[in-house]
Amino acid sequence: MTIPYPNSQPVPPIAAVSPPSGAARPRVTFLGTGYLGATYAICYAELGYEVLGFDVDADKIAKLNSGEVPIHEPGLDELLRRNLAAGRLRFSTDIAETADFGDVHFICVGTPQRADGMGADLSYVEASVTGLAQHLTRKSLIVGKSTVPVGTAEWVEQLVGKHTPSDLGVEVAWSPEFLQEGFAVDDVLRPNRIVVGVKSEWANGMLYAAHKGVFDLAATEDREVPLVVTDFATAELVKVAANAFLATKISFINAMAEVCEAAGGDVTQLARAIGYDPRIGNRFLQAGLGFGGACLPKDIRAFQARAQELGAGEALRFLHEVDLINLRRRTRVLQLSADLLGRRSGPAGPDFSGTRIAVLGATFKPNTDDVRDAPALAVAGLLHKAGADVHVYDPQGAENARRAMPELNYETSMADAVTGADLVCVLTEWADFRNADPVALGELAAGRRVVDGRNCLDATLWTQAGWDYRGMGRP
């Protein structure tokens, strides 16, 4: 039976569904054990499900099975070890074993930006779905969780139909993820909403059963978790629309920072004032270096590319400017650095030859080791290209940063990075940096000059300690 969507019609009641495996609860698999898949697999085992994580990367699977999380995410390593020991969780490189194990298979592979354009590369989705479908021997539900262009779920349905016998009755659904790095464990266990795109009562019931652990936990904590049951297209659009909105809000306040700099205003006070308006809110109104990471930059570009394909490109033209504003923040740090050091900019930009610069932060945000499209690391690279002797310190991301930019110098402490520096650039808002003692650091630096790329420092405190301070959009 097909559920009568769109959502203007009532959502039918969710019927109880027995897992095809015969288990009491659906057995779940997560295909792809990167940041998304590993986090979900571990947290769902914590919720009491039998879980199998699959990946083609044998080294990653070996680490996970030995209790080692290949990413930095607070609280995840303890949950991994606990659930491995409990026998609810294991990881495999065997796709046939994965197909046989699961009732609900979540696709959690990456969808990076295509090398030849702005669109999303769906080759990992295709490989995982095709590989899984070819080994299925009973009815099951394949659920997309990766961030994809609208229309992908219908295409996945076609792939499944091509590679599985029709009498198995394998179905497809879509349920986007909303993880925030640094807060991902809570985002899985205590989500602020669950969105599912389904076509049948059976798929709806299976997904409800697969999320029942989340609802049960919420009940014990006297919370509610909103459930949005919708069609494929809407479920796919929810995630990219959310990311586009967040990116727009961040770029908006950074655009205001540019205006404040020209007019002599203070963007931190401006953001505080407008944030009191409940229609606007104060979250994501922190002007600074801009957004990065594995999601927002590539997702807003893929959204624009897909809108063009659908003939709705004009509707998302503003996202191009959002992207440009974001990228301009990186070169703004170079301009502020040149001003502090008294360096003039030529046609090729400022020349920092003979200058030692400490860069505090390499990850795109604190509480992660993720340096993918990280503004902090990008700025460090730009400073290096401009001739600076760059010394980087990050509490968690140094090894990933070294692999991405081996030409930079990496230090094992904030003190080592700052020692002898003519300029300090704070580019990721780690608590260690926010709470650093400017007097003590001033004794180590060759010159007391600081660029606060995240507006995370106490400007008065640093100025009183003798530092020449420059913030983003601040006088």
Secondary structure, DSSP 8 states (H G I E B T S, - for coil): -B---STTS----------TT--SS--EEEE--SHHHHHHHHHHHHTT--EEEE-S-HHHHHHHHTT--SS--TTHHHHHHHHHHHTSEEEES-HHHHHHH-SEEEE-----B-TTSSSB--HHHHHHHHHHHTT--S--EEEE-S---TTHHHHHHHHHHHHS-GGG--EEEE------TTSHHHHHHS-S-EEEE-SBHHHHHHHHHHHHHHHHHHHHTT----EEEE-HHHHHHHHHHHHHHHHHHHHHHHHHHHHHHHHT--HHHHHHHHHTSTTT-STT---SS---SSSHHHHHHHHHHHHHHTT-GGGGHHHHHHHHHHHHHHHHHHHHHHHHHT--EETTEE--TT-EEEEE--SSSSS----TT-HHHHHHHHHHHTT-EEEEE-TTTHHHHHHH-TTSEE-SSHHHHHTT-SEEEE-S--HHHHT--HHHHHHH-SS-EEEETTS-S-HHHHHHTT-EEEESS--
